[in-house]
Amino acid sequence: MLLYPRVLPRFCHQLDFSTSGALCVALNKAAAGSAYKCFKERLVTKAYLALVRGHVNQSRMTIRYAIGKNTTEGMTHMMCIDGTEGCENPKPCQSELFVLEHGSYSGDPVTKVLLQPLTGRTHQLRVHCSAIGHPIVGDITYSRRQDSNPYRMMLHAYYLRIPTGKELIEVCAPDPFVPAMDSNWVPQQVSRRLEDVIQELKDQGVQKEEEEEEEERREAEHAAGEEEAGNEGGRQETEEQRARCEQWLAEWALE
């Protein structure tokens, strides 16, 4: 806003109020449209860092709980998983969870994880983590106001990759969940390196883009082939008409 005081920024996606990290803001309508297209076609790669309660045993998990609006009185600001009382219009959701480190926060067991939302439902990561029994540290809403000691919710939008047609947007917001930033977090055992997981997600994103480009190329070739066939048919019809006309003229001249 300070750099471009006369520009009306357009937010290309959203972060929860208590979530820190990378956020894409477009400076004009065309740029926003280009980013929106990537989100719509699911070409965007997003990855979040989080500290969750307890020690997650599996090194990687796929979470597929459908999520809907909670219509229960006093909880209408919340989302809930399918099967929960008062859950309205649940929609399919999928999140990937990668365990990075086991450790403790203020003496309690926690796990540092990387989360990748493959769909974009409201509060998806928070609800999914709570559903598997590992709520995000400091998430007051989904702990029913029990987890209120930390100074913030430990969810951070770490990596964002948007392959727009004009340029590749790829950013990392510095990791805040390190002992140098928060001495309450004490890592004890490394399961996977953050850099390795991000590279894996990046490779998947590149592969998906290549597949999308190949599909567009095939569709363009198919459309061009149909157009050419149509033109050939049009030319053939014109030549036949010309031949009949010449024959008629020849017969008329003989008379």
Buried (B, 14 or more C-beta within 10 A) or exposed (E): EEEEEEEEEBEBBEBBEBBBBBBBBBEEEEBBEBBBEBBEEEBBBBBBBBBBBBBBEEEBBEBEBBBBBBBBEEBEEBBBBBEBEBBEEBEEBBBBBBBBBBBBBEEEEBBBBBBBBBBEBEBBBBBBBBBBEBBBBBBEBBBEEEBEEBEEBBBBBBBBBBBBEEEEBBBBBEBBBEEEEBEBBBBEEEBBEBEEBBEBBBEEBBEBBEEBEEEEEEEEEEEEEEEEEEEEEEEEEEEEEEEEEEEEEEEEEEE
